[in-house]
Amino acid sequence: MIIANKKNTFSGSYDGFKTHLLIGESNVGTKRLSIQITDVEVNKEQFLHSHEPEQCDYIVKGRRDADR
């Protein structure tokens, strides 16, 4: 069993984001699944992009511009 958290996984930073790869090719060998935790700075937003695997977002805390 893999136990992954922010402290023991690969992380990267870019333009207001810090991403922690919990599950992915680097630790389980699959290209079909990726689970990440991403911390987003205030007033930053995800840029339009595409990649494999598909992406699903689960927002723990925060709000969209439309909610202000």
C-alpha positions as CSV (number, residue, x, y, z in Angstrom):
1,M,0.0,0.0,0.0
2,I,1.2,3.5,-0.9
3,I,0.7,6.2,1.7
4,A,1.2,9.5,0.1
5,N,0.9,13.1,1.4
6,K,2.3,16.5,0.8
7,K,5.4,15.7,2.8
8,N,6.6,12.6,1.0
9,T,5.6,13.2,-2.7
10,F,7.0,15.0,-5.7
11,S,6.0,18.7,-5.8
12,G,6.3,21.5,-8.2
13,S,5.5,25.2,-8.3
14,Y,4.4,27.4,-11.2
15,D,2.7,30.8,-11.5
16,G,0.8,30.8,-8.2
17,F,0.3,27.1,-7.9
18,K,2.1,24.4,-5.8
19,T,1.2,20.9,-6.8
20,H,1.9,17.7,-4.9
21,L,1.6,14.4,-6.9
22,L,0.0,11.8,-4.6
23,I,-0.6,9.1,-7.2
24,G,1.0,8.9,-10.6
25,E,3.4,7.4,-13.0
26,S,6.4,8.2,-10.7
27,N,5.2,6.1,-7.8
28,V,2.7,3.6,-9.1
29,G,3.8,3.3,-12.7
30,T,0.4,4.1,-14.4
31,K,-0.1,6.8,-17.0
32,R,-3.9,6.4,-16.7
33,L,-4.3,7.8,-13.3
34,S,-3.1,10.9,-11.5
35,I,-4.2,12.3,-8.1
36,Q,-2.8,15.6,-7.0
37,I,-3.3,18.2,-4.3
38,T,-2.8,21.7,-5.7
39,D,-2.6,24.9,-3.5
40,V,-3.6,28.0,-5.5
41,E,-2.6,31.5,-4.4
42,V,-5.4,34.1,-3.9
43,N,-6.5,35.7,-7.2
44,K,-4.8,33.0,-9.4
45,E,-6.6,30.6,-11.7
46,Q,-5.9,27.5,-13.6
47,F,-4.8,28.2,-17.2
48,L,-6.7,26.5,-20.0
49,H,-4.8,23.2,-20.9
50,S,-5.4,19.6,-21.8
51,H,-3.6,16.3,-21.1
52,E,-4.0,12.6,-20.4
53,P,-5.4,11.4,-18.1
54,E,-8.6,13.3,-17.7
55,Q,-8.8,15.9,-14.9
56,C,-11.4,16.3,-12.2
57,D,-11.2,19.1,-9.7
58,Y,-12.5,18.9,-6.1
59,I,-12.3,22.3,-4.4
60,V,-11.7,22.1,-0.6
61,K,-11.8,25.8,0.2
62,G,-12.2,28.9,-1.9
63,R,-14.6,30.5,-4.3
64,R,-15.0,31.4,-8.0
65,D,-14.9,35.0,-9.2
66,A,-18.6,34.7,-10.0
67,D,-19.2,34.1,-6.3
68,R,-17.7,37.3,-5.1
